[in-house]
Amino acid sequence: MAATTTPAGTNTTAAAGKDTGDAEQPLLDAAPDPQPGLREYLEVKRAALLAKREAQRTAPLTEPHRLRARTRAEDRSGVRRIRIRHHQILSDSPADFAGYDLGPASPEIQLGVLSSCLTHIFLIQAADLRIPLDALEVEVQADQDPRAGQPGFERVPIYPHHISYTVHITSPAGKERIRELHETVERKCPIYNLLINPQSITGRVVLTGSPQEI
Protein backbone atom coordinates (compact mmCIF):
# COMPACT_ATOMS: atom_id res chain seq x y z
CA MET A 1 0.00 0.00 0.00
CA ALA A 2 1.58 3.25 -1.12
CA ALA A 3 1.99 6.06 1.35
CA THR A 4 3.32 9.57 1.09
CA THR A 5 4.00 11.68 4.14
CA THR A 6 4.61 15.35 3.41
CA PRO A 7 5.87 17.58 6.22
CA ALA A 8 5.43 20.51 3.84
CA GLY A 9 4.03 23.77 5.08
CA THR A 10 6.48 23.95 7.98
CA ASN A 11 6.18 27.11 10.04
CA THR A 12 8.92 29.43 8.74
CA THR A 13 9.43 30.85 12.22
CA ALA A 14 10.64 27.51 13.49
CA ALA A 15 14.39 27.00 13.72
CA ALA A 16 15.52 25.38 10.48
CA GLY A 17 16.57 21.76 10.90
CA LYS A 18 16.07 21.84 14.66
CA ASP A 19 14.56 18.69 16.18
CA THR A 20 11.77 20.01 18.38
CA GLY A 21 10.25 16.73 19.45
CA ASP A 22 12.42 15.79 22.43
CA ALA A 23 10.71 14.59 25.57
CA GLU A 24 11.72 17.64 27.61
CA GLN A 25 10.00 20.23 25.43
CA PRO A 26 6.28 21.06 25.72
CA LEU A 27 4.40 20.61 22.47
CA LEU A 28 3.04 24.14 22.64
CA ASP A 29 6.50 25.71 22.87
CA ALA A 30 8.09 23.98 19.89
CA ALA A 31 8.48 27.18 17.88
CA PRO A 32 9.44 30.78 18.79
CA ASP A 33 6.00 31.99 17.66
CA PRO A 34 3.83 28.89 18.09
CA GLN A 35 0.60 28.61 16.14
CA PRO A 36 -1.52 26.42 18.43
CA GLY A 37 -3.33 24.49 15.68
CA LEU A 38 -3.37 20.94 17.00
CA ARG A 39 -0.66 21.41 19.62
CA GLU A 40 -2.96 22.32 22.49
CA TYR A 41 -5.15 19.33 21.64
CA LEU A 42 -2.08 17.08 21.57
CA GLU A 43 -1.31 18.08 25.15
CA VAL A 44 -4.84 17.03 26.15
CA LYS A 45 -4.49 13.84 24.11
CA ARG A 46 -1.19 13.02 25.77
CA ALA A 47 -2.71 13.45 29.24
CA ALA A 48 -5.58 11.14 28.28
CA LEU A 49 -3.14 8.60 26.83
CA LEU A 50 -1.04 8.54 30.00
CA ALA A 51 -4.18 8.22 32.13
CA LYS A 52 -5.40 5.26 30.07
CA ARG A 53 -2.01 3.56 30.40
CA GLU A 54 -2.06 4.03 34.14
CA ALA A 55 -5.61 2.68 34.35
CA GLN A 56 -4.62 -0.37 32.31
CA ARG A 57 -1.60 -0.88 34.54
CA THR A 58 -3.57 -0.75 37.78
CA ALA A 59 -6.67 -2.58 36.47
CA PRO A 60 -5.64 -4.59 33.42
CA LEU A 61 -8.32 -5.83 31.05
CA THR A 62 -9.22 -9.50 31.34
CA GLU A 63 -10.90 -9.88 27.94
CA PRO A 64 -11.11 -8.00 24.62
CA HIS A 65 -13.86 -5.52 23.80
CA ARG A 66 -16.66 -6.81 21.60
CA LEU A 67 -17.40 -4.25 18.88
CA ARG A 68 -20.83 -4.16 17.26
CA ALA A 69 -22.48 -2.46 14.30
CA ARG A 70 -25.99 -3.00 12.95
CA THR A 71 -27.54 -1.84 9.69
CA ARG A 72 -31.21 -1.81 8.70
CA ALA A 73 -32.61 -1.12 5.26
CA GLU A 74 -35.24 1.59 5.64
CA ASP A 75 -38.71 0.86 4.27
CA ARG A 76 -39.49 2.25 0.80
CA SER A 77 -36.16 4.05 0.39
CA GLY A 78 -33.70 1.21 0.98
CA VAL A 79 -31.40 3.69 2.75
CA ARG A 80 -28.97 1.85 5.02
CA ARG A 81 -29.03 3.19 8.56
CA ILE A 82 -25.88 2.09 10.38
CA ARG A 83 -26.15 2.05 14.17
CA ILE A 84 -23.02 1.92 16.31
CA ARG A 85 -23.58 2.44 20.03
CA HIS A 86 -25.68 5.68 20.14
CA HIS A 87 -24.43 6.92 16.77
CA GLN A 88 -26.04 6.67 13.35
CA ILE A 89 -24.54 6.89 9.87
CA LEU A 90 -26.55 6.88 6.65
CA SER A 91 -25.31 4.95 3.64
CA ASP A 92 -27.10 5.31 0.31
CA SER A 93 -26.76 4.82 -3.44
CA PRO A 94 -26.68 7.51 -6.13
CA ALA A 95 -29.86 8.30 -8.04
CA ASP A 96 -28.81 6.13 -10.98
CA PHE A 97 -28.93 3.05 -8.70
CA ALA A 98 -32.34 3.56 -7.06
CA GLY A 99 -30.93 5.71 -4.29
CA TYR A 100 -31.31 9.26 -3.03
CA ASP A 101 -27.62 10.00 -2.43
CA LEU A 102 -28.35 10.71 1.24
CA GLY A 103 -25.00 9.30 2.31
CA PRO A 104 -21.82 7.71 0.99
CA ALA A 105 -21.77 4.21 -0.43
CA SER A 106 -20.22 1.40 1.63
CA PRO A 107 -16.85 1.36 -0.23
CA GLU A 108 -16.60 5.13 0.31
CA ILE A 109 -17.32 4.70 4.00
CA GLN A 110 -14.54 2.10 4.17
CA LEU A 111 -12.05 4.61 2.74
CA GLY A 112 -13.36 7.19 5.21
CA VAL A 113 -12.84 4.73 8.07
CA LEU A 114 -9.23 4.20 6.99
CA SER A 115 -8.57 7.94 6.71
CA SER A 116 -10.21 8.56 10.11
CA CYS A 117 -8.24 5.80 11.82
CA LEU A 118 -4.93 6.92 10.30
CA THR A 119 -5.66 10.50 11.36
CA HIS A 120 -6.46 9.42 14.92
CA ILE A 121 -3.35 7.25 15.25
CA PHE A 122 -1.21 10.10 13.90
CA LEU A 123 -2.64 12.27 16.69
CA ILE A 124 -2.09 9.61 19.35
CA GLN A 125 1.47 8.88 18.31
CA ALA A 126 2.35 12.55 17.87
CA ALA A 127 1.19 13.11 21.46
CA ASP A 128 3.08 10.04 22.67
CA LEU A 129 6.29 10.90 20.82
CA ARG A 130 5.93 14.61 21.63
CA ILE A 131 6.03 15.65 18.00
CA PRO A 132 4.25 19.01 17.52
CA LEU A 133 1.63 19.24 14.78
CA ASP A 134 -0.07 22.38 13.53
CA ALA A 135 -2.31 20.73 10.93
CA LEU A 136 -3.06 17.17 9.83
CA GLU A 137 -5.14 15.77 6.98
CA VAL A 138 -5.23 12.24 5.52
CA GLU A 139 -6.58 11.58 2.03
CA VAL A 140 -7.35 8.01 0.92
CA GLN A 141 -7.96 6.91 -2.66
CA ALA A 142 -8.85 3.60 -4.30
CA ASP A 143 -10.11 2.19 -7.59
CA GLN A 144 -13.40 0.34 -7.96
CA ASP A 145 -14.40 -0.91 -11.40
CA PRO A 146 -18.15 -1.43 -12.00
CA ARG A 147 -17.25 -3.84 -14.81
CA ALA A 148 -15.65 -6.29 -12.34
CA GLY A 149 -16.84 -9.86 -12.89
CA GLN A 150 -18.31 -9.20 -16.32
CA PRO A 151 -17.01 -10.95 -19.45
CA GLY A 152 -13.51 -9.73 -20.10
CA PHE A 153 -13.16 -8.36 -16.57
CA GLU A 154 -13.29 -11.60 -14.59
CA ARG A 155 -9.97 -10.86 -12.90
CA VAL A 156 -10.84 -7.32 -11.88
CA PRO A 157 -11.52 -7.22 -8.09
CA ILE A 158 -15.08 -6.40 -7.06
CA TYR A 159 -13.69 -4.61 -4.00
CA PRO A 160 -11.82 -1.28 -3.78
CA HIS A 161 -8.18 -1.84 -4.74
CA HIS A 162 -5.00 0.11 -5.45
CA ILE A 163 -5.59 1.80 -2.11
CA SER A 164 -3.22 4.66 -1.32
CA TYR A 165 -3.11 7.41 1.25
CA THR A 166 -1.40 10.78 1.50
CA VAL A 167 -0.78 12.51 4.80
CA HIS A 168 -0.52 16.31 4.77
CA ILE A 169 1.29 17.52 7.87
CA THR A 170 2.24 21.00 9.01
CA SER A 171 4.89 20.75 11.71
CA PRO A 172 8.17 22.37 12.78
CA ALA A 173 9.57 18.91 13.51
CA GLY A 174 12.46 17.60 11.42
CA LYS A 175 12.13 14.99 8.69
CA GLU A 176 13.54 12.21 10.86
CA ARG A 177 10.93 12.82 13.53
CA ILE A 178 8.13 12.85 10.95
CA ARG A 179 9.49 9.63 9.47
CA GLU A 180 9.53 8.08 12.95
CA LEU A 181 5.92 9.18 13.44
CA HIS A 182 4.83 7.70 10.10
CA GLU A 183 6.49 4.34 10.74
CA THR A 184 4.96 4.13 14.21
CA VAL A 185 1.51 4.91 12.86
CA GLU A 186 1.69 2.13 10.28
CA ARG A 187 2.68 -0.33 12.99
CA LYS A 188 -0.15 0.66 15.32
CA CYS A 189 -3.11 1.74 13.17
CA PRO A 190 -5.85 -0.93 13.64
CA ILE A 191 -7.72 -0.36 10.37
CA TYR A 192 -4.56 -0.06 8.28
CA ASN A 193 -3.37 -3.40 9.65
CA LEU A 194 -6.84 -4.92 9.25
CA LEU A 195 -6.73 -4.13 5.53
CA ILE A 196 -3.17 -5.26 4.81
CA ASN A 197 -3.54 -8.60 6.60
CA PRO A 198 -5.72 -11.59 5.63
CA GLN A 199 -8.92 -11.87 7.65
CA SER A 200 -11.51 -14.57 8.28
CA ILE A 201 -15.20 -13.65 8.47
CA THR A 202 -18.00 -15.97 9.51
CA GLY A 203 -21.65 -15.32 8.66
CA ARG A 204 -25.12 -16.76 9.07
CA VAL A 205 -28.66 -15.95 7.97
CA VAL A 206 -31.65 -16.18 10.32
CA LEU A 207 -35.28 -16.07 9.14
CA THR A 208 -37.16 -13.43 11.16
CA GLY A 209 -39.66 -14.96 13.58
CA SER A 210 -38.18 -18.42 13.16
CA PRO A 211 -35.32 -20.26 14.87
CA GLN A 212 -34.38 -21.67 11.48
CA GLU A 213 -30.99 -20.74 10.05
CA ILE A 214 -30.15 -20.91 6.39
C-alpha positions as CSV (number, residue, x, y, z in Angstrom):
1,M,0.0,0.0,0.0
2,A,1.6,3.2,-1.1
3,A,2.0,6.1,1.3
4,T,3.3,9.6,1.1
5,T,4.0,11.7,4.1
6,T,4.6,15.3,3.4
7,P,5.9,17.6,6.2
8,A,5.4,20.5,3.8
9,G,4.0,23.8,5.1
10,T,6.5,23.9,8.0
11,N,6.2,27.1,10.0
12,T,8.9,29.4,8.7
13,T,9.4,30.9,12.2
14,A,10.6,27.5,13.5
15,A,14.4,27.0,13.7
16,A,15.5,25.4,10.5
17,G,16.6,21.8,10.9
18,K,16.1,21.8,14.7
19,D,14.6,18.7,16.2
20,T,11.8,20.0,18.4
21,G,10.3,16.7,19.4
22,D,12.4,15.8,22.4
23,A,10.7,14.6,25.6
24,E,11.7,17.6,27.6
25,Q,10.0,20.2,25.4
26,P,6.3,21.1,25.7
27,L,4.4,20.6,22.5
28,L,3.0,24.1,22.6
29,D,6.5,25.7,22.9
30,A,8.1,24.0,19.9
31,A,8.5,27.2,17.9
32,P,9.4,30.8,18.8
33,D,6.0,32.0,17.7
34,P,3.8,28.9,18.1
35,Q,0.6,28.6,16.1
36,P,-1.5,26.4,18.4
37,G,-3.3,24.5,15.7
38,L,-3.4,20.9,17.0
39,R,-0.7,21.4,19.6
40,E,-3.0,22.3,22.5
41,Y,-5.2,19.3,21.6
42,L,-2.1,17.1,21.6
43,E,-1.3,18.1,25.1
44,V,-4.8,17.0,26.1
45,K,-4.5,13.8,24.1
46,R,-1.2,13.0,25.8
47,A,-2.7,13.4,29.2
48,A,-5.6,11.1,28.3
49,L,-3.1,8.6,26.8
50,L,-1.0,8.5,30.0
51,A,-4.2,8.2,32.1
52,K,-5.4,5.3,30.1
53,R,-2.0,3.6,30.4
54,E,-2.1,4.0,34.1
55,A,-5.6,2.7,34.3
56,Q,-4.6,-0.4,32.3
57,R,-1.6,-0.9,34.5
58,T,-3.6,-0.7,37.8
59,A,-6.7,-2.6,36.5
60,P,-5.6,-4.6,33.4
61,L,-8.3,-5.8,31.0
62,T,-9.2,-9.5,31.3
63,E,-10.9,-9.9,27.9
64,P,-11.1,-8.0,24.6
65,H,-13.9,-5.5,23.8
66,R,-16.7,-6.8,21.6
67,L,-17.4,-4.3,18.9
68,R,-20.8,-4.2,17.3
69,A,-22.5,-2.5,14.3
70,R,-26.0,-3.0,13.0
71,T,-27.5,-1.8,9.7
72,R,-31.2,-1.8,8.7
73,A,-32.6,-1.1,5.3
74,E,-35.2,1.6,5.6
75,D,-38.7,0.9,4.3
76,R,-39.5,2.2,0.8
77,S,-36.2,4.1,0.4
78,G,-33.7,1.2,1.0
79,V,-31.4,3.7,2.7
80,R,-29.0,1.8,5.0
81,R,-29.0,3.2,8.6
82,I,-25.9,2.1,10.4
83,R,-26.1,2.0,14.2
84,I,-23.0,1.9,16.3
85,R,-23.6,2.4,20.0
86,H,-25.7,5.7,20.1
87,H,-24.4,6.9,16.8
88,Q,-26.0,6.7,13.4
89,I,-24.5,6.9,9.9
90,L,-26.6,6.9,6.6
91,S,-25.3,4.9,3.6
92,D,-27.1,5.3,0.3
93,S,-26.8,4.8,-3.4
94,P,-26.7,7.5,-6.1
95,A,-29.9,8.3,-8.0
96,D,-28.8,6.1,-11.0
97,F,-28.9,3.0,-8.7
98,A,-32.3,3.6,-7.1
99,G,-30.9,5.7,-4.3
100,Y,-31.3,9.3,-3.0
101,D,-27.6,10.0,-2.4
102,L,-28.3,10.7,1.2
103,G,-25.0,9.3,2.3
104,P,-21.8,7.7,1.0
105,A,-21.8,4.2,-0.4
106,S,-20.2,1.4,1.6
107,P,-16.9,1.4,-0.2
108,E,-16.6,5.1,0.3
109,I,-17.3,4.7,4.0
110,Q,-14.5,2.1,4.2
111,L,-12.1,4.6,2.7
112,G,-13.4,7.2,5.2
113,V,-12.8,4.7,8.1
114,L,-9.2,4.2,7.0
115,S,-8.6,7.9,6.7
116,S,-10.2,8.6,10.1
117,C,-8.2,5.8,11.8
118,L,-4.9,6.9,10.3
119,T,-5.7,10.5,11.4
120,H,-6.5,9.4,14.9
121,I,-3.4,7.3,15.2
122,F,-1.2,10.1,13.9
123,L,-2.6,12.3,16.7
124,I,-2.1,9.6,19.3
125,Q,1.5,8.9,18.3
126,A,2.4,12.6,17.9
127,A,1.2,13.1,21.5
128,D,3.1,10.0,22.7
129,L,6.3,10.9,20.8
130,R,5.9,14.6,21.6
131,I,6.0,15.6,18.0
132,P,4.2,19.0,17.5
133,L,1.6,19.2,14.8
134,D,-0.1,22.4,13.5
135,A,-2.3,20.7,10.9
136,L,-3.1,17.2,9.8
137,E,-5.1,15.8,7.0
138,V,-5.2,12.2,5.5
139,E,-6.6,11.6,2.0
140,V,-7.3,8.0,0.9
141,Q,-8.0,6.9,-2.7
142,A,-8.8,3.6,-4.3
143,D,-10.1,2.2,-7.6
144,Q,-13.4,0.3,-8.0
145,D,-14.4,-0.9,-11.4
146,P,-18.2,-1.4,-12.0
147,R,-17.2,-3.8,-14.8
148,A,-15.7,-6.3,-12.3
149,G,-16.8,-9.9,-12.9
150,Q,-18.3,-9.2,-16.3
151,P,-17.0,-10.9,-19.5
152,G,-13.5,-9.7,-20.1
153,F,-13.2,-8.4,-16.6
154,E,-13.3,-11.6,-14.6
155,R,-10.0,-10.9,-12.9
156,V,-10.8,-7.3,-11.9
157,P,-11.5,-7.2,-8.1
158,I,-15.1,-6.4,-7.1
159,Y,-13.7,-4.6,-4.0
160,P,-11.8,-1.3,-3.8
161,H,-8.2,-1.8,-4.7
162,H,-5.0,0.1,-5.4
163,I,-5.6,1.8,-2.1
164,S,-3.2,4.7,-1.3
165,Y,-3.1,7.4,1.2
166,T,-1.4,10.8,1.5
167,V,-0.8,12.5,4.8
168,H,-0.5,16.3,4.8
169,I,1.3,17.5,7.9
170,T,2.2,21.0,9.0
171,S,4.9,20.7,11.7
172,P,8.2,22.4,12.8
173,A,9.6,18.9,13.5
174,G,12.5,17.6,11.4
175,K,12.1,15.0,8.7
176,E,13.5,12.2,10.9
177,R,10.9,12.8,13.5
178,I,8.1,12.9,11.0
179,R,9.5,9.6,9.5
180,E,9.5,8.1,12.9
181,L,5.9,9.2,13.4
182,H,4.8,7.7,10.1
183,E,6.5,4.3,10.7
184,T,5.0,4.1,14.2
185,V,1.5,4.9,12.9
186,E,1.7,2.1,10.3
187,R,2.7,-0.3,13.0
188,K,-0.2,0.7,15.3
189,C,-3.1,1.7,13.2
190,P,-5.8,-0.9,13.6
191,I,-7.7,-0.4,10.4
192,Y,-4.6,-0.1,8.3
193,N,-3.4,-3.4,9.6
194,L,-6.8,-4.9,9.2
195,L,-6.7,-4.1,5.5
196,I,-3.2,-5.3,4.8
197,N,-3.5,-8.6,6.6
198,P,-5.7,-11.6,5.6
199,Q,-8.9,-11.9,7.7
200,S,-11.5,-14.6,8.3
201,I,-15.2,-13.6,8.5
202,T,-18.0,-16.0,9.5
203,G,-21.6,-15.3,8.7
204,R,-25.1,-16.8,9.1
205,V,-28.7,-16.0,8.0
206,V,-31.7,-16.2,10.3
207,L,-35.3,-16.1,9.1
208,T,-37.2,-13.4,11.2
209,G,-39.7,-15.0,13.6
210,S,-38.2,-18.4,13.2
211,P,-35.3,-20.3,14.9
212,Q,-34.4,-21.7,11.5
213,E,-31.0,-20.7,10.1
214,I,-30.1,-20.9,6.4
